[in-house]
Amino acid sequence: MILTLRPPLEERCPAPPAPSVLAGRLSRRRELFERAGGTSGTDRYLFPIMAALVPVATSRGGEVAYPGDPMCLYSALSLTVQRSVARLEGGLAPQPSLDDVVPDWGRYPDAVYRRAEDGPRSVLIADSPTTDGHVFDPRIWDDVARQAFITELLALRPKVLLLSSVSAGHRYALEMAELAREHAPHCLVVLGGRHADETVRYQHATRTADLSWSSTVEVIRDGRARPVVDFVVAGDGALLLDLLLRAVGLVATPGFGPTPVEEILDALPLVAAHDGTTKGVGSIVGLTADEAVLVPVQGERVNAAQLPSPYEAFSVRARFGIFTRAGSSPLGSRTAHMMTLDACPFKCTFCSESIQVSQRPTRFAVSETEHVAQRIGQLVDWGAEAAFFDDPVFWGGNWKAITDFCHDLARLQDRKPEIRSFEWGAQLTVDVVLNRAKADEVGAALDLMRENGCTYIYIGIESMAQQVMRNVGKNLLRRNPEAWVSKVREALNTIKSHGIRVGSSVLFGLDGEDRGTIEETIEEIGRLIDDGLLIMASPNILTYHPGTAITAAHGQDRLDYHSRKDNRPPYTYFEEAYPEVVSRLLDEDDIWFIHEASAKRWGSTRNSAAESVASIGA
């Protein structure tokens, strides 16, 4: 299978197509669907669609549950769902329209549904009329989940299956795609999510493609996986997926027959030109029998405020044990997840969310704090009792934006008193907290955060060993051999002094790691716990992600994220950890030691909050 690079999409559609050409095509399509019959009214124009959050874990006990990235999927679906619901409510336009044929996402859930639904989804998609019921979300991939997935496919017979996967779940995404080929033979399979973002890149300066060895495209091209995926979407998921599904609608025929990939690729510039301006950044790759066709998109950047809320179509189902103010459940408050940016401004060598790796530029501008506060109000209306900001760094570490957001939230609380019981948390870094030049501003902002509902801050400590931290690129202001350890303690003391609790992640297997540094980190984290500076510590094993600096430095350019493997202890005690993709500096004895020694030294503080949210859902 050859790789073909097409010119960037925006270069192929400089102006809207001739009205008569597109109008004639749309008119013929409307006639085709009218003649097809089979259903009443405008329902005949809808095609069945199914989305799935690809699971990571393979067993139901004795491990840290890792749900993947649900919010990546919810965000990616936001535009196509909005378009579909608008079409359902508005009916067919008087004249043939590009949006005549749309995916059938159902209707938005009402307030009663949103407040009633809780925990993992259990309703079959075919039986659910709501957009919330159109996502298959098993969280575990085993025989039970596999049979449930087959049941969904047979009941719905989707024309399109959307799979969202992190790298650790990619092997199961391929298996789900194979099942779709078997049980819904003409279904188009579209794969997106973090794995696609990390492994498919187009260099606009040189007009070349950079596809990682572990990418879906490459494993199919060289025969390591069967050709069971039709499209891969990387980059601005919401914009590119909406574009792709509108192209599907333009060429789709009634019923469950095939929709040729080649025709969809040819329809992409027609759809983009019809809108006048291409939006979004990323790549759409179509896989035919003979070639992989990469279509680059370098359109207008879109701020997150211009996109629908990811929760507009989905219930808030997660419960985060760190938030208990609402008191509605022993599992914790019903917690929404929010983002103010998708890429971290820092350059840690191990991080796949770093600006050096991420191709997800959509974010809220620092001037849009009021809009984010308003979304908090919307979430409260939808039944959320708390929120956690999953940004790598809250508002990119911009203290003015953080301050403005708190003021906006305070004004909203004056108008909606029920928001005063809402609590939230966010992620910061040691160096952001210890910004010496803005110490007064930082202190005032932390007070404002606490006064306006922030009860928890999560910080990535990574290691407490100096010989490890000197290689990471995280300790930006190191001045002496003890700098990092003392800075961590100072940052935690600072946050605690403003009445906010702190949790942390600890990462083993970075450059410089050995058994001595492992023991040093476990003991130093234990002292922070003893001193009441940490209420939760989550141990993690370095897992190689395509595109990170440490992956390249360790020569791990061939990561097996495609072969089927059922994970096993001790790897199952850590998020994402699988044999063959964890740090080469750790052997299995080291991983057992980390698991057992951290559990013994940190006690119940280890992972206590992380397990609560991961086991319930997002």
N, C-alpha and C positions, 0 to 999 in steps of 0.2 A: 504494500500500500504506500503510495507516494504522498508526500506532503506538498500541498499547493497553497501559496500565499496569494490572496486576492488583495487588490488595492484597498486602503482604508475606506470604510463604508461611506463616510462623508464626501469622499472624492468621487464616488460613483453616483451620487444623487445631488448634484449642485442645485437643482431646481425641481419643483414638483413635476411629475410626469404629465404628458399632454392630457388634459381633462377627458377628451373623447376616448383615449386609449384605456385609462383606468375605469372610466364610467361604463364603457362597454363590457369590460371584464366583470365589474361588480354586478351589472345587470344580468349577465349570463349566470353568474353564481347564484343570485337570488332566485332566478327561474329554476335552476337545478334543484335547490333545496325545497322550493314550493312544490315541484313535481314529485319529490321523494315521498312526501306524506309520512304516514307512520305515527305521527304525534300531532297534537292539536296546537293551533296558534303558532307562536314564535318559538316554542320549545324545540321544534325540529331544527332550529338553527344552532342549538347548543351541542357541544361535543363533550363527552365525559372525560374528566381529568382527575388525576390522583397525585398527591404529593406524599413523600415519605421522608422522615428524618432517619437517616441510616444509623443503626446502633453501633456501638463500639464494643460492648461487653458480650461475653458468650456464656455466662453462667449466672445463676440467680442467687448466689450466696457467697459469703466470705471474701468480698472484694469491694473496693471503692467504686461505686457506680459513677460512670461518666457519660452524660447524655449527649455528648457531641456539642453542637452549637445550634440549639433550636432557634435563637433569635436571628441567626443568619438566614434560616429558611423563612421565618415569618416576615423578615424585611424584604427578602427577594420576592415573596408572593404579593406584597402589598399593592403594587400597581395593577397587576393583572386581575387580582380579585376586585379591586375598586372599579376597574373598567367593566368587568363581567356583571357586578351587582348593578351598576348604573344602567347597563343595557337591559338587564332583567326588569328593572323597575320602570324604565322609560319605554321599553318595547322597540320595535323596529322603527327606524327613521322613515319618513315619507318616501324618500328616494333611496336606491341601493347605496349602502355605506360600507366603508372598510370594516366597521365593527358589527356588521350583520351577524357573522359567525364567530362566536366567542366560546371559551371554555365555560362549563357549567360548574361554578363554584358555590352555587346555592345563594342564600341570603345571609346578611349579617346576623349574628346572635342578638337576641334582645336582652334587656337588663335582667330579667328573671333567669334566663339561661346562663348568663355570665356569672351570676352570683351563686347559682346552684352547682355548676360544673366545677369539679375539683379533682386533682390528682391525674394520673395517666389516662389517656383517652381509651375508652373501651367500646364505644358505639361503632358498629360497622359503617363505613363510609356510605355504602349503598342505602342505608337506612336513615341517614342524617341529612336534613334539609339545610343545615347551616354551613357557613364557610369553615367554622371551627371543626366540623366533622369530616373535612376532606383531607386531613393529614393523618397518615398512618405513622404511629409513633410507638414502636414496641420497646425501646430502650435496651432490650436484650435480644441477641440473635441466637435462637436455639430452635429446636424442633417445633415448640409451641408457637413461637413467633413466625416461623416459616410457614406453617399450615394456615395461620391467621392471614398472612400476606397473600397466600394463594386464594383463600376464600374471598378476600377483598377483590383480587384481580378478576375472578370468575363472576362475582356479583356485579361489578361495575363495568368491566370490559373497557377500560380507559383508552381513549385515542392517544393520550399523552400521559406518561409517567414522569414525574419530576423527583429526582433523588438529590438530597443535600447531604454531603459527607465531609467530615474531617478526614485527615490522612489515615488515622488509626481505624476508621470504619470503611476505607475504600474497598478492601477485600470483600466486605459484605455487600457493598453497593454493587459490585460486579455480579455477585450471586443473585441479588434481587433483580438485576437486569436480566440475567439468564432465565429466572422464573417468569418474568414478564414476557420474554420471547416465547416461552413454552405455553403459557396459559392465556396470553393475550397477544397472539402472533403479530398483529399489525400495529401494535402500540409503539409510538415513538418514545424512546427513552432519552431523557435529558438529564445530565449530571452537572451539578454545580456545588457551591459551598467552598469551605476553606481549602480542601485538597486541590480543587481546580484552580483557585486563586494562587496557590503556592507553586503550581507546576506548569501553568500555561502563561507565557509572557510574550509580548510582541514589543520589539524595540523600534519605536517610531523613528528614531534618529537614523538608524541603519536599515530600516525596513526588513528586519530579520526576526525569525521566531526562535524563542528559547524554550524548549519543551524538556522538562525533567524526565529522566529515565523512568521514574515512578508515576508519571502522569497517565491518565486514562488513555490519552491519545497514543502514547508510545507503547503501552502494554498491548494495545490492540494492533497497532501497526506492525510490531515485530512478533506477534503471535503468542505472547505470554498469556493473553486472555482472548476469549472468543469475541467476535464483533457484535456485541450485544448493546452497545451504546450508540445512539444516533447523533447526539449533540453534546458538546461540553461548553459550558458558559463560565467565563472567568472575568472578574472585575466588578463593575456596578451591577449587582444581580437584579435589582428591581427593574432598572431601565432596560437592560439587555434581555431579560426574560420576557418582559412585556413586548418588546420589539419582536422577539422570536415567535411568541405565541400569536401575535397578530399576523405574522407571515404564515404560520400554520393555518390560521383561519382563512387567509386569502386563497390558499390552494386546496384546503380540505374538501372532501366530497362527503355526502351524507352516508351514514352507516359506519360500519367497522372495517372498511377496506383500508388498504395502505395509503400513506401520505408520503410520496417520494422525497427523500432528503434533498435531492438536486433541485426540485421545484421550490422547496422552502428557501434554499440558499439564493435562488434567483429572485424570490419575492422580497427578500430583505431590503434591497435598495428601493424597491417600489414603496414599501411601507415607510421607510425612513424619509423618502422624498415627499411623500404625501403630507407628512407632518411639518415639512419645511426646514426643520433644524434637527440634526442628529444630536441626541443627548446621551451622556454616559461615556465611560471609558472602560475598555476591556477587550475581550476577544470572544467570538462565537466560532466554534469549530464544528463543522458538519462532517460526519464519517459516512462515506458511501462504500460500495463494494470495492472500489479501486483506489480511492484517495481520501486523504484527510484534508479538508478545505478550511483554512483559517481565514476568518473575516475580521480584520481589526476594526475597532471602533474608537475614535478619538473625538468624541463630540463635546458638547458643552458640559462643564461641571455643574452638578446639581447639589445644592445644600440639602441636608436632611429635612429641614423645615418645609421643603417643597414636596416631600413625599408623605404619604399617609403614615399614621402611626402603625407600627407592626401589630399592635394589639387591636386595631380596628376590626380585624376579621377573626381574632382568636381570643379565647378566654384566658385570664390570668390564672394559671393552675399551680404554679410552684408555691411551696411553703419553705421559707428560709428560717431555720431554727435560731438564727442570731437575732431575729426581730420578734419580739414578744409583746410589744405595747398593746396591740389590738386584743390580745388575750382570747382569740376566737378558736384556737386549736393548740393542743399540746405539741404539735409539730412546728409551731411558729406561725407567723403572719403570712397571709397570701401575698406573695411578693412578685412584682413585675421587674423585668430587666430593661435597662435603658442604656443608651450609648450617646455620648456627645461627640465622639470621634471614633474612627475605625482603625487608625494606624497610630502607633506610639511614636512620639517625636524623638525618642532616645534610640540608641543604636547598640543595645545589648547583643552580644554575639550569638546567643542561643535563641532569640525570640523571633517567632514567625509573625508577630504583630508589629515588628519594627517598621518604621517608614522605609527602610532599605529593602524590605521584603514585600510588604503588603501592596497590593494593587487595588485597594478599596478606598478611594479618596473621598467618598461621601461623608460629610460631617456637618455638625451645626457650626455656624460661624460664631465667634465669640460675642458678636452683637445680638445673637438670637437667644439670649438667656430667658427672656420673657416667654418665648415660644415653648421652651423646654418646661418652664414652670407651668404653663397652661396645659401641657401634656400630662403633668402630674395630676392636675385637677381632673382631666379626662379619665385617667386611670382610676382615680378614686370613685368616679361615677360608675366605672365598670367593675367595681368590687375589689380593687387592690387596696391592701392595708399597709404596704411597704414597697420600696423600690431599691434595687441595687444597681448602681451605675457600673457597667462592665467595661468601661473605657480602660485601656491600659494605664492611662493617667487621666484623672478627672479634669475635664476641660483643658487637657494638654498641659496641666500644671500652671495655667494662667490664673493668678490669684485675683486679678481684677474681674475676670469672667466669673470665677467662683463667688466673689463678693456680690456681683450684680445678680447672679442667679439667686442667692439667698435673699436679697432685697425683693426680687420679683416674687419669690415664693412667699415671703412675709406679706406682701400686698395681696396675694391670692388668698392667703389664710384669713385676712380681714374680710374678704368678700364671701369666702366659703369656710366657715368655722370648723366644719367637719374635717378639714385638711390638717387641723392642728394636732390631731392624734396620729397622723401619718408619719412613719419614720423611714429613714433611708440611710444608705451607706455608699461608699465610693472607694476607688483605688488611688493611692498617691505613692510617691517614692520618698526615700530618705532624703535625697538632695533637694527635692521640691519643698519638703517641710523645713529643711534647714537652709533656706535661702537667706543668707546673712544680710544681703543688701535690702531685703524686704521683710526683716524680722517683725516689725510692728504691723505691717499689712497682713502677714501670715497669721499672727496672733489674733488680730481682729477678725480675720476671715474664719478661723477655727471657732471662735466664739459665735459668730453668725451661723455657721453650719450647725453647731449644737443647738442654738436657740430655735432654729427652723427645722428641726427634726432629724439631723444627722446623729446617729448613735454609734456608728461603726465605720472604721477605716481599715482597708486591707492594704498591706504593704509587702512587696516582694523583697525579702531579705536575701534570699538565694543561698549564701554561705556566710559563716562567721570566721572563715580562715583567710588570713591575708594573702597567702600564696595562691589561693583560688581567685579572690576578688580582684587581684591586680590584672587579671586577664579578661575580665568580663566586659568592661566598657560601661559598667553601671555606676561604679564609685567615681563620680566625676570630679570630686574635690579632695582626693586623697593627699595627705600631707606628711604622714608618718606611718610607721608599721602598724600602729594600733588604730589608725584613723577610722577604718570601717566599723570595727566593733564598737568604738566609742560613739561614733556617729549614729549607729543604729540605736544604741541605748538612749542617746540624747533625743533623737526623733521620736521614739516611743514615749519618753517622758514628756516631751512637748505636747503630743497629742493627748495623752492621759490627763495632763494638767488642765486641759480645756474641757474635760468631762466626756471624752469620746473613747470608746473601747477600740482595741486594735487586734486584728488577726494578721497572719502572715503566711507566705509560701516560702518553702525552703527547697532548694534544688541541688541534688547531688549528681556528680559526674562531670562537672565543668573542668576546664583545663587546670592542672595542678592538683587535682583530687587524688587522695590516697586514703588508706585506712586511718592514718593519723588525722587528716583534715576532716574526715567523716566524724570521728569521735569528738574532735574539737567543736565542730558545728553543733552536734547533738547536745553536748554539754552546755555550750554557751546559750543555745536556745532554751535549754532547761532552766538556766539561771534567770533569763528574762521572764519565763513563766513563774518561777519562784517569787520574783519581785513584783508580780502582778502587772507586768507590762504587756503581756500577751494573753488573750483569752482563747486563742485558737492558733495552732501551728499545723500546717499541711505539708508533709514531706512529699517530694516529687523526685522522679528519676529523669535525668536529661534524656529526652527522646529527640532524635534527629528529624528535623523538618526540612523539606526541600527549600533551598534558597537561603538558609541562614549561614552566617559566617562560620560558625563552629562546624556545621555539616561539611562545608568545603575544606576547612582546615584539617579535619579528621579524615579526609579522603572518602567520605561516605556519599558518593555521588550515585550509588546504585542501591536505593532503599527499597526493600521488598514490602510494599504496601498492597500487593495484589494477590499473593498466594493465600489460600484459605488456611487459617490457623486458629485453633481454639486455644485461648490464652490459659495460663496456668500460674499458680503461685511460684515465686513470690511476686511476679510481675502484676498479678491481678490486684495487689494491694495498693497500686499506684495508678493515677490517671494516665492513660495513653501508653503505658509501658508494655512493650512486646519484645520477646527475644528477637535479636538481629537488628533492631532499630534503636536500642538504647545505647548509652555512652560506652564506647570501647574501653574507657578507663575503669569500668566497673565489671566485675565478674558476678556470677550468680550468688556466690558466698557473700560478696559485698552487699548485694541487694537484700538478701535475707537479714544481714546484720543491720542494715538501715531500718528495715521494717521492725525488727524485734527490739533493737536498742532505743529507737525513738518512741515506740509504744511504752517501753519500761520507764524511760526518763521523763517523757512528757505527759504520761498518764492520760487522763480523759480529755486533756486539752488538745491532744492530737486529733485533727480532722473533725472535731465534734460538729462544727457548723457546716462544713463542706458536705458531710454525709447527709445532713438533713435536706438540703436543697437538691442534691444530686439524685437522691432516692425518690423524690416526689415528682419532679418534672419542672418544666419551664413554660 
